[in-house]
Amino acid sequence: MKQIQKANYIDPIIGTVGDEKKTSIHGGGKTHPGACYPFGMVQLSPDTTTSRDNGTGYNYCQNTIEGFSFNHMSGIGWYGDLGNLQIMPIIGETELRSGSNRYIPFQKGKDGWKSFFDHEHETAKAGYYAVLLERYGIFCEATVSCHAGQLRFTYPKSGESGIIFNFSRRIAGRSHLQKIELDGRYIHGSITCDHHFGGFGRGEGHIDYILFFSLEISKPYKEARFFENEEFHEEGLTALCGSDVHLLMRFDTEENEPILIRCGISYTDLDGAKRNLAEECPTFDFEKMAENALIAWEDALDVASVQGNDQTDLTLYYTCLYHTMLDPRTAVDVDGRYRGPNGDIRYTPYTHRTMFSGWDVYRSEFPLLTLLSPKTVSDEVKSLLCLALSKNTSFPRWELMGIDSGCMVGDSGTLVMADAYLKGIRDFDIEKAYEMALASCTAADTLYGKPFQSLHPSDDPYQKKAYVPNDLSSTLEFLLADYAMARLAKALGKEEDAAYFLERAKKYAENYQPALGFMAPRDENGVFLPIPNEYDTTGCVESNIYQQSMFVPYDVEGLAALFGKERLISLLENMLEKADLGALWNENYNHSNEPCHNLTHYFDMLGLPERTSYWTRRVQKEAYRLGAFGFCGNEDVGQLSAWYVLSALGFAQVCMSDARYYINTPLFSYAKLKLDKRYHVCGVSEELIIECDKDPLAFPYIDKLCLNGQEISRTYITYEELTNGGCLRFILRK
């Protein structure tokens, strides 16, 4: 087996606290500990609950497991989604509900089939998960490939061993329809999820999809019976269509006898699921599959390897890098087919992707991926463009299963598209992309002779005066999209558009209320709303006036002129000094939520690089920890982790579409990034070495910065310089 070094540092338990045993209005990281594959379709993880805002189905603070399901979201809020095809091994008679699904109440029982477990008997590693179910004495293991997964249940000796298949289960709701066929040791089927029955936002995200699956059990069963609504159907039934379909299989087992399940899934059709299974998991070789998953993670992490002596830092770094490589996941089958946004089956030469948490991930996740995996960024832009063209709408803001859930605010799809193009990731139809973005930012009524639906408001205050009434957050997010459009238009030679959007972007200053000394929302007539103080949340989304007033990443110099430079510096220092950086929520600097991300690098832009390095290191050390409580807030589909990875390497892109990465002292003395010559310049080398002349933990400040032997006398380095390769050397001091 290939030597494994980096992947052994991955600890999927980090951040697995959900919406329980909390001390503030937000839960923890809301990650899951299950078996995953880089950007893979399958995330096979244990479920401790189907309830409340535990969006992954797993919460470290709970002590029972109700089953193992094949698809999950990681690090999300809004009650989550997926969690389909839940499988639970049992022994003996049980009640016919899990006992911890609060969306489908008992009709007869009270305890269900769930089992107690202890974290002392739980193992989570890259591509592998294991746990002992104490109630039954069954040792459970899971591993995955990109489109398939395996479960291995090791039983004690019993004549009453069993497996329950819960086909109706869905996080934050239930599946609407299940069609199941039993064919010997194979089970094939489809699970239809309609938003009227829950899912993302408890249905408010309007997420609809069908999961197809094909699975085989390694051991012949002695009995198989379908049940619905806690009632068994007649014996001998081999197919069932319903809204609450379950299946119980019974086996005789010897002591320590394993029963394995291999399963392929697809969101295209049943043939896709069968092909995925045949291609990636043709046998019950569990050990080989787990080995391949571990090697896949080792190879994936090799794109940004680091060296250091602090084992905690190494664990956090590689675990965070791992989380940035879960999404956007593949939505295509092994044969390249996927189900399009209008329900049609398509083939595409690129990898169509899903799970775009745009409002979160445009800030650090995609700036990181443009460096480490530009092909993934290219795929995602093409995927977003496909959805926009199919629906004649703006680029999706928060996409899942080909649907824009509408979650959060702004126009993040336009930001990601523009940033990609400006960085040279251009293998997509830029003319169509620009037309869609232009229609979006101008709230056009029609495009291509058809009605167009824009994320941007069409009312006069926004279109004529560039603000959204009563909504400061949306105003500033949309103005950032205007800035990105100005940059993109300029690059495309569309000078008139560039001038128009740049002028709009500058209107952020009109939201400054002198009497308050901060920005504030305005009503339809342009009158400022009465705001008592800077900690008020009126007109702010998951933020307050203080935090949102800082959100002008494209013009920090202008922001300094607006507030007064010394006052702005004082406000930033005060915001950080007063914050508990490791807390789940702060009214000052709040690292647990995105509006504050990258504020530590404002000091670079204000001529105080030492303060950027000081505060960035403080956030690294205080907001990120080992263990289930390790993340200070929702991990947010890679965003919280991406901030850590970028800053650990020594920089951060503060503003999308402005390809300057502002520097901070790296966390490690050595790092190596592997570049992609299909997208990166690679004029000097296909690698970028980042090195420090001294231990950065002992010498926390930058004295000089040299790129390929030439000193850089500024506080940023450009994307082109980074992707040209060579050696970026930090000369450090105390």
N, C-alpha and C positions, 0 to 999 in steps of 0.2 A: 504494500500500500504506500502511496505517496506520503512523504513526511508532512505531518500537519503541525503547523506552528501558530499561525494567526487565528484560524478558526477555533482553536481550543480556548481562546480568550472570550469567545461569545458566550454571554450569559442571558438567555431569553427570559429569565425570571425578573430581571431588572425592569421596573415600571409596571408590574402586573397588578397593582392595586386599582380597584374600581370605585364604584360609588357606595362604599360601605366604610364604616369606622373612620370617617373623615372629620376634619376639624374646621372646614370652611366650605364655601359654596361649591367648590369643585372637588372631584375625586382625584385620584392619582394619575399615573401614566396611561392606564387603560391599554396596556399591551397584552399579548397573550404568550404563553410559554411553548406553544406547539411546534411541531415539525414543519419547517418551511424550506423552500428552494428559492434561489435568487430570482426575483421578479416572477415567481411561479404562480400558476393558477390555483394550486392546492395549498391551503394552509390548514393542516390537520392538527387540531388542538382539543384539549379537554374543555368541557363545559361544566362550570360549577353552578350556573344559574341561567335562567331566562327571565330577567326581571329588571326593572328600573333602568338607570343609566349605566348599566354594565355592558357596554356596547360590544365587547369581544366575546361575551359569554363566560369569561373566566375572571374571577376576582380572588386574589391571593388571600384576602381576609376571610374567605368562606372555607368550610371544611368538608363539603360534600361534592361529589362529582355525579352528574346526571348522564354523562355520555361523552362521546368523541365525535365531532363533526368535521366536515371536509373543507369548508370554506369560512374564512373569518376576515374581518377588518381589524386593523391594528392601530391602537392609539387614538381612537375616535370618541367623540361625544355624540350627542343627539340620539341616544338610545341604540345606535348601531344597526346592523343588518347582517344578512347571510346566516351562517350557522346551520346550514342544511345537511341532510343525510346524517342524522345523529345515531350512533351505534353504541350500545351498552351491553357488556357481558354480565351475566347474572348466574346465580345458583339457587335453585328452589323456586317456590312460588313467590310472586311479588304482586303488588297492586299495579294497575295498568296505566299509570302516569309516572312521570319522572319524580314528582314530589317537590320540584323547585322551579317549575314553570308557572309564573304568575299570570301569564296571558291566557292559559287554558286551565281553568279551575277543575278540581276534582268533582266527579259526580258521586263516587262511592268511597274512595280511599282518603288517606291523609298523609301517609309516609312515602309512598311511591317506591320506585326501584333505585333511587339514588343511594350512593354508598359514601361512608366516611372515608377520608384519606388523611395522611399526615405528610407534611412537607419533608420530613426526615426520610420518607420513602418515595421521593419524587426526584426525577432527574430531567433536566432540560439542557440540551446541547444543540449545536448547529445541525439541523436536519433530523433531530431525534428527540423523542419525549418518552418518558416512562413513569409509571406510578403504580402503587399497590392499592387495590380497592379492599379496604379492611373488612367490609361487611361480608365479602364473598371469598377473600383470600386469593383473588385473581390478580396476577401481575400483567399490566397492560403496557404495550409499547406501540409507538407510531413512528413512521418514517415516510419520506415523500420523494417524488421526482417533480418535474415541472407540472405535469397534468394528471398525476396519479399518486396514490398513497397506499400504504399498507398498515394494517393493524395486526398485532400479534398478542393474543390473550393466552396466558399460561394458567391452566386450571389445576385445582386439586382433584383428587379422585372423587367422582360423583356421578350418579345416574341422573342428576337433575340439572346439569350444566345447560346454559342457554345464552342466546344472544337476542337482544331486542333491537329492532330497526325502527327508528322513529322518523317516518317520512314526512310528517306534517310540521316538524319543528322549524321555526325561523326566529331569529333574534328580534326582539321588539314587535312580536306579533306571531303570526302563523302562516303556513303555506295555505294557499287557496284550494289547490287541486293536486292530487297525486295519482299517477297511473303506474302501477307496479305489476311486473310479471316475474313469476318464479319458474325457472327452467333448470331443474336439477340443482346443481350446486351454484348456479348463476342466478343473480337477480338483476334485472334491467328495469329502468324506469325513468320517469320525469317528475319533477317537483315544480309546480307552477306557483309563483309568488306574485300576488296582486297587491298594490299598495293600499287598497281598501281594507286589507286585513292586517295592516301594520308595516313593519320594516322601518327604514331610515326615517327618523323624525316621527316615529309611530304612524307612518303613512304620509306625513306631510311632505316628504321628499319625492313622492310619486314614483318610487322605484318599483318597476315590474321586470321580471325575468323568469326564465325557465332553466333549471338545472337538470341536465341529463346525466345519467350514471350507468355504469356497467360494472358489476362486481362479482367476484367468485370467492366461495368459502372453501378452505382447504380440506375440510372433513365432511363426509356425508352426514346429513342430519337424520335423526330418527323421527322427528315430528316438526311440522311447520304450520303455524296457524296465524291467519290475519286477524287483527282486531281493530275496532273503531269505537270511539266514545266509551272506552273501558268495557267493551263487550266483544267476546270472541265470535268470529264467523264460523260457519260450519267447516268441518274438517275436509281436506282434499281440495280446497280452493287454491288455484295456482295463479290467479290474476285478480286484481281489484283496482277499481277507480273510485276515489272518494276524496273527502276533505279532511279526514283524520286517520289516515291509513298507517297502521303499524304491523309489524310481523314479529312473531316469536318463534325462534328455532330452538329445538332441544337436542342435546347430545349426551352420550356417555363418555366420560373422560377418565383417563388414568392419572395418577399423581404426576404433576408437572408436565402435563400434556399440552402442547400449544395448538391453538386453532388460529389460523391466519385468514385475513380478508385482504384481497387486493382489489383496488377500485380505480377506475378512470372516470373523470368527470368532463363535462363539456357544457358550454352555454349555446352550442350550435344545434346539435341534434344527437340522437342516440348513436348513430353511426360514428359520429365524432368521439363520443365517449368510449366506444368499443375500440376504435383505432388508437386512441390515446393509451388505453390499457395495454393493448397488444404491443405497441411500440415501446413503451417505457417500463412496463411491469409485466412481462410475459410469463413469469414464474413466481413462485412463492419464496424467492431468495431474499429474505428480509435483510440479512447481513450485508449482502452486496448492494442493495438499494440504499441502506444507511451509509455505507462506505462511499457510494457515489455522491450522495447528498453532501457529505462532509467535504469531499474533494471539490465539489462545485463551489462550496462556500470558501474554501481555501483559495481557489483560483479567482473568485470574485473579489475577495479582500486584497489580493495581490496588486490590484490597480492602485492602491494607496497604502503601502506598507510603512510602518514606523518602527523606530528603535528607541527604547528607553528602559530605565531601571525601575520605575514606579509601577508595580503590578496593578494597582488600582487604576491608574491612568490608562494602562494598556487594555485592561478589561473594559473600561468605559469607552475607550476609543473604538475598539473593534466591535463592541456591542452596538454602539451608535452607528457605525458604518454598516453593520448588518441591517439595522432598522431602515436605513436609507435605501436599501436594496430589496425591500419587500414590495414596494409599489412605485410607480404604476405597473401593475402586473399584466401579464399576457392575457388576452382575451381570445386568442386564436388557438385552434387545435393543431396537432402535429402536421396536418396536411395543409395548413395555412388558411383554412376556412374559419369564418366567424359570422355571427348573426348581426346584420346591420341594424342601424337605429330604427328602420322602418319594418323590421322583422324579416327582411330578405337575407338569404345566405350568400355571403360574398367570399371572394378569394382576393388576397392582397399580398404583394411581395414584401411589404413591411410588416412588422409585428404590431397589430392593432392592440391597444392597451386600454385598461380601465382602472378606476380608483384615482381620480385626480382631485385631491383636496386643495383646490386652487388658492383660496384665501390664505391658507397656511403655507403651502409649499413653494409659492413663488418667491418667498423671501430668502431662503437658504438652500432648500432641497434642490431646486432647479439650478441655481448658481453652482452648486456642488456637482450635479449630474452633468452640466455642460463641460466640466473639467474631467470627470471620471468616467462618464458613460454617455457621450454625445449621441450615440446611436439611439439610446433610450429616449433622449430629448427629441430627436428627430421623429421617432415613432409616435411619441405623445402629441407633438404638434400636428402630425398627419391625422392622428386619431381625433383630435379636437376639431380639426378642419372638416373631416368627414362628417362629424356630428352636426356642426354648424351648417354645412351645405345641405345635409339631408333634411334638416328642420327649418332652414332659412332663418336662423337666429344668430345671436352673438355666440362667440366661443363659450363653451360651458364654464361656469364659475366653480362648481363643485360636482363633478361627474361621477356617476356610478352606474354600471351596466348600460352604458349608452344613453343615460338620462341625466340632464342637468337638474340636480335636486334643488337648486336655488339657494342652498345654504350659504350664509354669510353675505358679504356685500362686495361691491367693486367689480372689476372686469379682469380677473386674473388670467384667463385664457389669452387675452390680447397681450398681456405683459409677457407671458412665457413665449408666445409666438414671436413677438418683436425682439425679445432678448436673444432668442435662438438665431434669428436671421442676422442680427447685428454682430453676432459672434462667428458668423460664417457657417452656421448649420442651415443649409439652404436647399436641401434636396426635397423641397415641398413646393407646391404651387403658390408662389408668393403673390401673384396677381390676384388670385381668388382670395387668398388669406387677407390681403390688404383691403380688398373690396368688402369682405365680411367685417373686418375690424373698423373700417371707415363707417359702414352702415350702423355698426354698434355704437360707436362713439358719438355719432350725430343723431342717434335715435331715429333712423330712417323708417318711414312707413312701409316702403316697398323696396325690394331688390330682386333683380332678374324677373320683373313683371309679376312678382308674387308678394303677398303680405310678409313683412319682416318683423320679427319680434326681438327687440333690443333689451339688454339689461339696464341700459341708461334711460333715465326719465325723458319724456318728450315734452314736459311742461315748460312754460316760459322761464321760470327762475333758473332752471338748469341750462336750457338751450341758449338763453340770451345772456345770463349773468353767471353761469358756471357754478351754481351751488344747488344742493338738494334741500328744499325746505325742511326744517326741523331735524336735519340729519347731518351732523358734522362728519361722522365716519364715512358715509357714502360719498359726501362731497370730496374729501381728501383722497379717497381711493380712486374715484373717477378722474380726478385731476392728475393722479399718477399715471393712469391709462392715457390721458391726453398727452402727457410728457413723452411716454413711450411712443405714441403715434407721431409726435413731432420728430423724434429721433429716427423712426422708421421711414417716415415720409422723406426726410432729408437724405437718407441713404439711397432711396429709390429715385431721387431727383424730382420729387414732387414738392417744389419749393413753396408753392402757395399753401398747400395743406400743412407743411411744416411750420410756416409762420403762424397760421391760424391756431394750430394746436399748442404751439409754444406760448402764444399770447394767452390762451385759455389757462394753461398750466400755471401761469404767473398769478392768476386771480386768487390763489390760496390766501394771499395777504389780506384780501377783503373780508376774510372770516375772523380777523383779529379784532377783538373788542378792547379798546384802550382802557375803559373803566375797569374791566376785569383783569386786564393784563395777560389774557390768554385768548385762544380762539374760542368761538362759541357758535352754536347753530343759530340760523336766522329763519324767520317765518316766511310765508309766501310774499310778503311785502318788503322783505329785506331787513326787517326789524329784528335785532338780536333778542333771543329769548332770555328771560330773567334767570341768570345762573348765579347761585349764592356764593360758590367758591370753586376752585379748580378741581376739587375731588367729586364734584357733581357728575352724574352719568347721563344727564339729559342729552339726547342726540348722539350718543356714543354707543358703539357696538362692542361689547366685551372689553370695555375700556372706560376711562373717565376723561374729563376735559384736560387735565394735566398731561396724561399720556398721549391723548390724541393730538394735542397741540404741537407735539414734537414731530408729527408724522408728515414731514416734507423732505423725504430722502433725496430728492433730485435737486434741492436748492437749500442746503444747510447754510451757506453763506448768506442767502437772502433771508432765511429764518433768523440768523444772527442780527442782521440789520433791522429786522422787524421787532425783535425782542430787546435788542441791545446785546452786543456780543458778551460782555461780562455777565449780564443778567442770565443769558441763555446758558452759559457755562455754569453759573451758580445753580440754576434750576436743574441741570443735568446731574451735577454733583449731589444736590439735595435729594433728588429722586432716588439715586443709587444708595446714598448713605443711609437714608431712612428705611430702605427696604430690607425685609428679611428675605434674602436671595433664595433661600431654600424652601420658602413657604408655598403652599398651594395657590395662594392669591395675595396680591399686594395692591394697595391703592397708590403706591409710588412705583418704582421700577418693578414690573411684573413679568418675570421671565417665563412664567407658566402660560402666558398668552402672547400671541404674535405681534400686536401693535408696538410692543417695546423692543422686539428683536432688532439687533444691529445698532441700538442707540449708543452702546459703548464705543462704537467706531466713529461717532460724531466728533469725538475729541480729536481724532486724526484730522478731520476736516476743519477743525477750529484751531489748529496749530498746537495741540497738546497731545502728541502721540504717547507720552508717558502715561497719561490718564487712560488712554485706550488700553494699553497693555495692563495697567493696574486693575481696571474694572473688569476687563475681559477675563483675566485670571481669577478674580474673585468669583465671577459668575460660574466659570468652569468648576471651581473647587467647591462651591456652596450649593449650586442648583442641580448638580449631578452627583449621584452617590450610588454605591452598590446596593443590591437587594431590591426587594419588591417595591419599596418606597423610594427608589432611586431617582425617579423623575419628579420634578416639581409641579408638573401639570400634565394634561393630555399630551402624549408624544406626537399626536397630530400627523400620522401617516408619513413620518420621516422628518418633519420640520425641526422638532426640538433636537433630534439627533444630528441633523445636518448642520445646525448652528455650531454644535460642539465639534464636529469633524473639521469644518472649515477653520474655526478659530484655533483648533489644535495644530493645524497645518501652518497657521500664522497669518490669516487674512479673512476678510469677509466682503462680499459684494453688498454694498449698502442699498443700491438702487438698481432695480431691473431696468435694462436697456442702456444703462451707463456701465460699461464693462471695466470699471476700475474696482480693484479689490484692495481695500484699505487694510494696512498691516497691523499686526499685533505680535508680541513675542510668542513664538511657537511653544507648544507644550512639550515637544520632543526634540532631542538634539539632532535627529536625522529622520527624514521621510523621503520616500521615492514614489512619484506618480508616474504611471505608465500612460503615455499619450496615445491618441488614435489618429494616425496620419490621414485617415479618410476625412477627418473634420478639423484636426488641429494643424497649426502651422508646421511644427516639427522642423524648423529651419536649422536648429543647432543639434537637436537630439530628439528621439522619440521617448525620452524620459526627462522628468524634471526632478532634480535632487534638491531638497530643502535641508540645509544643515546649519547648525549653530556652532560657533567657535568655543562655547562654554555650555555648561549645564544650564538650560533655561529655567529650571526650578530654583537654582541658586542665584542666577543672574537674570532678573526679570525684565530688564529694560534694553531697548535697542540703541546701540551707539551708531552703527552704520549698517547699511543694506547694500549688498553687491549682487549684481546679476551678471553671470559669466565674466567676472573679473572687473566689471564696471560699476562704480558706485552710483547708487540711485539716491538723489537728494530730495525725495518727496515721500509722502506718507502712503502712497499707493503704488501698486504695480498693475499693469493692464492685463486683460485676458490674453491679448496677443502675445505679450511678453512671457506670460506663464506657459502658454501652449507652444511657444517656440522651443521650449526645452532647455536643457543645460543645468546650471547650478545657481540656486538662489541662496546666498549665504548671509546669515544674520551674525553680526558682530555685537556681542552682548556686554552689558555692564550692570553693576548693582545700582 
